[in-house]
């Protein structure tokens, strides 16, 4: 593993609350504005979800989170 100590990084946890459960994702803060997150777990119909997500930050308080959940079927 190679670490770049010149850029401060911290862990981030996203909790997405949806009508039929929640999804959690983790990743790093800091540059660049496009971040790849690991979808680590969920509750309700999302309890078996473990995939990935992409977060694109537009400004300090806005952005777009896209969940990539191939094979996920809300019906089971």
N, C-alpha and C positions, 0 to 999 in steps of 0.2 A: 504494500500500500504506500502511495506517495501522498503526503499532505503538504498543502501550501499554507504556511503559517502567516503569510502576508494578508490573507483574507479571513476576517473573523466569521466563523460559522457557528450556528447553534441548531439544535434539533427543534423541529416543529411538529406538532400533532394537529391534524384537522379532524373534526368530528362533524359529519354531515348528517343532520337530522331530517329524516324523510317520513312520510306518512306511515309506512309499514315497518319502520325500524331505523337504525343508524348504521353508518359506515365510518370506520376510522382509517386514517392514512397518516403516514409519517414520512418525513424528509428533512432536508436541510434548508436553513434560511440563508440569506446572502445572495450575491450575484451569481448567475445572471437572472433576468426577470422570468425566464422559462425554467421551471423546476419539475423534476420527475419524482413522484411520490410512490411509496409502496402502500397499497391498500392491504391493511393487516387483519382486519376482522369486521364483524358487523353484528347486529342484533336483528331479531324478527326474521323477515324473509331474506335478509342479507347475512345471516349468521355464518354461512360457509363461503362468503366472498373473500378472496385473497388474490388480487391482481395488481393493477397499477393505475396511476392517475397522472395527469399533467396539469400543473398550475402555471398560468401566465399572468404575472402581475402587471397591471397597467399604471398604477400609482401606489402610494403608500397604503391606501386603504381599499383599493379596488383590484379586481382581477377576475379570471375565468378559470374554473376548475372543471376538467373533463375527466370523467371516470371511464376507464377502459376495462370492460367486464365481459370479454368474449365467453360465450357458453353459458352466461347467467340467464336463467329463466325464472321470472317471478312466480311462476306456477309450480315450481318444484324442481 
